[in-house]
Amino acid sequence: MPGIHRRTLANGLKLLVAPVAGASRVAVAVHYRVGFRVEPPGMEGFAHLFEHLMFLGSQSLPDGAFFNHVSDTAGVASGRTHQDYTEFYQVVPRLALDQALFSEADRMRAPSFTQKALDEQLAGVAAEIREMIVERPYGGTPWPHMAGLLYTSFANAHDGYGDPEQLKKATLEDCAEFFARYYTPGNAVLTVAGDVDPDDVAARVERHFGDIPARAAAPQPDLSEPGFFMDQTASFTEPGVPATAITIGQWLPDPASDLRGYLAHTVLARMMARQITPDGMPAVSTSCGFFGPLDARAPDALLLTALVPPATPAAQMVEAVRAQWGMWAKSDISGEVSAAVNELVSEHHRDHDDLETRCRALGRLETLFDRAELLDELPGLLGEVTTAQVAQAATRLHGAACAVMTIEPGRRRTRPKPQHSERAEREPAATVRIPEPVTGPRTVPPREDQARPVLGEHAEATFGSGLRAVAIRAGSAPVVELRLRVPAGPAGWRRPDHLELLAHVLGRRARVGLHARGAGGELSVRTDGQWLDFAGYAGTDGLDAWLAVLSEILTPGPAAEPLALGRSLLRGRTPARIADDALRAHLLGPAPSEPAALADVHRTVIVPDGGSLVAVGNADPGWLLSRLESALDGWQGRAQQTPAIAAEGGVLLVPREDLSNILVTFSAPEPAGGPDEVARYLATGVLGRYHRNRSIRDAPGTTGLGASGYEAFLGRDVLIGFPRAYIQLMRPKEQVPDVFTEVLDRLPELTAQAPDPVELDRAREYCVMEMLWGLDSPSKIADLVRIGFSFGQGAGLLTRLYDRLGQITADEVVEAAVSTYGRMPLPSVVVGDIEADRLADEIEREVMEMEGL
């Protein structure tokens, strides 16, 4: 990895610059040394509430204007509040670097807090708590309820979300005081990662942040704990869950003083997670830290969570875990340690070869430990963990007390009662007022020129089996990203339950195969109903083992494997997926015959003909292609013939009682010939892909599809064997008949309206910037190229889009919009809580009235 460049401004702000050669975007992160462990009694959850407020207004960017540069350039901006820090981060094209720095500086210099914003965010935080803790199955496992069992001090044990009713007592004076205490330049770390010059970044940062006055931050809280010597337990109930969730927590060593001991526990936790079916114990998920490893100062905990049959005693699970620790403390575990280290190292390399993840991790490690370099040292340090150190960690955990939280099925939901602490006495807010800005509102800097995005060195080939493949050199980590996509074919499109079952079974076979080889990496198998996607990554040294596992799962399994398990796997489908599954099955009609077993589905669906394979990594593309072809040489098979699909009207009604709103989808095959791919892409942007598009922008009574106050989404993909354009609208039940008039009546006028120069330039810039996300990491490059392959495009699609978008005229946009979206001849699909007969009659009346029949 490139080096890390440090500077400290006169006001105490610490700057880290991490050059990433070739990046088309830039990541900016600000970490403040303030998390929910600084909250005093009576203000539980305030740090998280304050993080929300920091997005809503500052002196130069009032009323949500903070997001303008992010939205216009297809960037991302968000924030997080953890135990010991709050982070704010942005990822934007390089042309918006000054705007990103300006926006972060403006809210560090002069935030504005209004009662309206506070009320809005109180409601927003209450909704988040309800979603994350109350409505989610097993909500609060393990965070935040486990902390109260592990710790005794208020700072460590209290609920970082807080109670919504108690949070309503927060005032604007509280906000000003909290900002003045903790949001100081000297209490922050600013990190910039991208293809940037460190001296240039330092000059920009000085310009934007240099005149923010220095002031002392409040001291950090005392986090010392007495420890506990007996197991701490708590049991709760939840209706509607099928199994009991048991979480076991034990203290970790302090990484600041015993990093090697901490990493030995990290390896031990991964060893436990790798046990797919350990004797006497179900599969467990593990985590070092509530939010991940090296994410908090001590104390922090190693957490294990398992789902077990109802009525399983927690003591039985604890005994099984301790037995596992005890066995590893005394036996030869060199093989298990090596496999776990391989996984952790390849995972670390892969995750932090991403621009956003690297930027945030550098800032976090500098904030917590003053050691951003630790990010690049960790693979080597993990490789130095010895079997003896891991055995010593197992011995320690085997003999240590633990905290145990159980959530089991029950008639009503129980959780710890909120502790309403009295607010502690503090010095008056008047003594810690926000300093008045030296100057008034400032002008947002302009965007700069964006360098032409260029995909790295690459090579393409079509193997003898019919599989298209591309290998691309990208990234700096010793990891290769791999994406294999095969069309499900008529057999899979007709039976989504069979397709889901096949993906589930193959995914399990892949996990078992990778674990058995201990080579690290990941291989998942998923389906969206249209494709089967095999995706993952491998360390360069473990590539052959990864490809061997892929080759194995591409081979059909036992012929007698049953098909009866598929239906339960469809419960998690989104409304859009339900609609597309119904449309595919309708257009294809019933299958000529039913397969006898899963192996028959496998042989029919998973064939190389028509598939595509993408490999991206820091390796020679020719070498990668040869490895791929050699590994998959035995995979053969021809794709099923897709029958011709005739465009036909009509409405498909799919009842789903669990959906409060109704999804309506309109579809059309894209005509062959006519406008090119880039013109269609830009026309979609103008009509419905970005935040200023017509369908969302237009007010009620205009030609926009958002006239009823709900957003419409327009997109393009592949359905069955042809490129498709579609429109999706989510509406309350009573508005559904009007949707057909809204779309079918207004669509011709909407598509035929030529964009004015300003609208065209904004859409063009957004489309250019949107594509740049695909260059942030090898993983995203692989995903982007996979999408291009789905449309029959090659690896150079991104550069062609960039070059061609600037040439497209308003007339070409109109031609593309009319030919792509001007009419929707395929059956429309309605998914939701509907009364089929009555709704069908209402829709028919609406359409007939519109057509004058």
C-alpha positions, 0 to 999 in steps of 0.5 A, a space after each residue: 500500500 502507498 504510504 501515509 502522509 501526516 500533517 497537523 494544523 495550527 488549530 490541532 486538526 490532524 490530517 492524514 493523506 493516503 495516495 491511491 494511484 488510479 482512483 477516479 474518486 476520492 474519500 474524505 473522512 472526519 473522525 471525532 474522539 466522541 462516542 456514546 461512552 462520553 454521554 453523561 447519565 440522563 443523556 443516553 443516545 445523545 451522541 447518536 442524535 447529534 451525529 444526525 443533526 450535523 448533516 442538517 445545516 451549517 452557516 454556508 450550507 443551510 437546510 440540507 444543502 450539505 448534500 447538494 454536491 454529493 447528490 449531483 455527482 452520484 457520491 455518498 455521504 454518511 456517518 456512524 456513532 460508535 463507543 469511542 468515536 463519531 465518523 463522517 465520511 464522503 466518497 465523491 469524484 475527484 472534481 468535487 474534492 474541494 466541495 467535500 472539504 468545504 462542507 466538512 469544514 463548514 460544519 466543524 466551524 459553524 453548525 446551525 441547530 434549529 428546533 425544527 431540525 432537532 424535532 425532525 431528527 428526534 423522530 428519525 432516531 426514534 424510527 431507527 431505534 424502532 427498526 433496529 431494536 424493536 421490530 427486527 427479529 432478535 433486535 438488540 442481539 448483541 448490541 446494545 443489551 449485551 453491554 449491560 451484562 459485560 460491564 458495570 460502569 455507566 460509560 461502558 454499560 449504558 445503551 448507546 441508542 437511548 430511550 426516544 421519550 427521554 431523548 425528547 428532553 434534549 434542547 438546543 442548548 444541549 446541542 451547542 454545549 455538546 458541540 463545544 465540548 467535543 467537536 473541536 479541531 484538536 479532537 478530530 482526524 481528517 483523512 483523505 484517500 485517492 489519487 491525490 498529491 499530499 502537498 496539494 491536499 494539505 494546501 486545500 485543507 489549510 484553506 478550508 480548515 485553517 482558520 477554525 479557532 483552536 479550543 480544548 476538548 473535554 477529557 475522555 471518560 474513565 473506562 476502567 472496569 473491576 471485572 467479574 468473576 461469576 457468569 452474568 446471565 439474562 433471559 428474554 422472550 420474543 414472539 414469532 421467532 423459530 429458535 432461541 438466540 444465545 450470545 456469549 461475551 468475554 473480555 478481550 485483551 487491550 489492543 493498545 497494550 497487548 496487541 499480539 494477545 488481542 490478535 490471538 483472540 481474533 484468530 481464535 474467534 475465526 476458528 470458532 466461526 469456521 466450525 460448520 458443524 462442531 460436535 455438540 454445538 450449532 454453528 456460531 457467528 463470532 465478532 471481536 468487538 460489538 462493531 468489529 475488530 479494533 473498533 473501540 478502546 478497551 474494554 471490548 468483548 469477544 462475542 459468539 451468537 448461535 441459534 439453537 432449538 427452543 428450550 435449549 438451556 443457555 448453560 448447555 451452550 456455554 458448556 459446549 463453548 468452554 469445551 471447545 476452548 479447552 480442547 483447543 488449549 490442549 491439542 494440536 491446532 496448527 492446521 486450524 490456526 493456519 486456515 483461520 489466519 489465511 482467511 483473516 489476511 485475505 479478507 483484510 486485504 480485500 476489504 481495505 483495497 476499497 477506497 471508502 473502507 481504507 479511508 475510514 479505517 485509517 482515520 479510525 485507527 489513528 483516532 483510537 490508537 494513534 496508529 493509522 499504519 496499523 492498517 497495513 501492518 495487520 496482515 503481517 502481524 496476523 501471520 506472526 500469530 503462533 499456535 502457542 499464542 492461540 492456545 494460550 488465548 483458549 486457555 484464558 477464555 476456558 477459565 474466564 467468566 462470561 456474560 450470557 444473553 438468551 432470547 427465546 420464543 415466547 408470547 410477548 416481547 421482553 427486554 431490559 427495562 430502560 434505565 432513566 438516569 437523572 442528568 448529572 450536574 454540569 457547568 453551565 452551557 454559557 461557559 462552553 458556547 460555540 465560538 462565533 465565526 470570524 466571517 459570514 457565509 462562504 461561497 461553495 467552491 466550484 467543481 474541477 475537471 474530472 480525469 478520463 476514467 481508464 480501466 486497467 490492463 485487461 484481456 478478453 477471450 471466449 473459451 471453447 465451452 462458449 464462456 466469455 471471460 475477461 481478466 483485468 489488472 487492478 488494485 494493490 492487494 494480493 487478492 483476485 476478485 471473481 464473478 461467474 454469471 450464468 443465465 438461469 435459462 427457461 428451466 430456471 425462469 419458470 421455477 424460481 423455487 428450484 433456482 433458489 434451492 439450487 443456489 442454497 445448496 451450491 452455496 453450502 457446498 462452496 463454504 464446505 469446500 473452501 473451509 476444507 482447503 483452508 486457503 482463505 477467500 469467499 465464494 457465494 452463490 445467489 440468484 435474482 431470478 434472472 441469473 445465477 451468480 457465483 461471486 467471491 475472492 481468493 488470495 493470489 496464493 489460494 487462487 487454484 484452490 478457489 477455482 478447484 472449489 468452483 469447478 466442483 460445485 459446477 458439477 451436478 451433485 447426487 441425482 437423488 437430492 430432493 426438490 421439496 425444500 425450495 418454497 421456503 427459500 422464497 420468503 425473503 424476495 423483494 416486491 420487485 423480484 416477486 413481480 419479475 418472477 411472475 412476469 418471466 413465468 407468465 411469458 414462458 408458460 408452463 414447463 414441458 416436464 418437471 425435473 425429477 431431482 435437483 441434479 436435473 435442474 443443475 444440469 439444465 441451468 448451470 452451463 457455460 454457454 451464454 455465461 460470463 466470467 470476470 477476474 480482477 486483481 493485481 496480476 497479469 491478465 494473460 496469466 489469469 485467463 490461462 488459470 481460469 480456462 485450465 480450471 474450468 476445462 471440464 465444464 461443458 454444456 449448451 444453453 436451452 433454447 429460449 422460445 420467442 416472446 410475443 409482446 402482449 398487454 394485460 395485467 398480472 395480479 400477485 397477492 401479498 398480504 404482508 405488503 402495505 403498499 402496492 408495487 406496479 411494474 411496467 415493462 418493454 423489450 428494448 427494440 433492436 437497432 436504433 439508438 445506441 447503448 449510451 443514448 439509452 443510458 442517458 435517456 434513462 438518467 433524464 427520465 428517472 435515474 437521478 435526483 433531479 429527473 423528471 419523474 421525481 422532479 415534476 410537481 403534481 399536475 405536470 407531466 411527471 410520473 411523480 404527480 401523486 407524490 410518490 417516486 417512480 423509478 425507471 431502469 434497464 436490465 435483462 429479462 429472459 433473453 432480451 434487454 428490458 426497460 421498466 418503470 416501477 411505482 409504489 403506491 397505496 392500494 387506493 391509488 393503484 387504478 390511477 397509476 395506469 392512467 398516470 403512466 400510460 397516458 402521460 408517458 408518450 408526452 414525457 418521453 417526447 419532451 426534449 431536455 433543455 441544455 441545463 437538464 441535459 448537462 446535469 443528467 450527463 454529468 450525473 451519468 458520468 459520475 455514477 459510473 465512477 463508483 465501479 473503479 473504487 476497488 477491484 470488487 466494484 470493478 468486477 461487479 461493474 464489468 459483470 453488469 456490462 457483460 449482462 448487456 452483451 458489452 465488453 470490459 471497455 464499456 466504462 470508457 466508451 460511456 464516458 467518451 460518448 456521453 459528451 457527444 449525445 444531443 437532445 434529439 438523440 435523447 428524445 429518440 432513445 426515450 421514445 423507443 425505450 420507454 414510449 410504450 410498455 407492451 408487456 403485461 404489467 404486474 401488480 404485487 401487494 395486498 390486493 383483492 384480485 377480482 375487484 382491482 382487475 375490474 377497476 384497472 380495466 375500467 381506467 384503461 378503457 376510459 383512457 383509450 376512449 372505449 
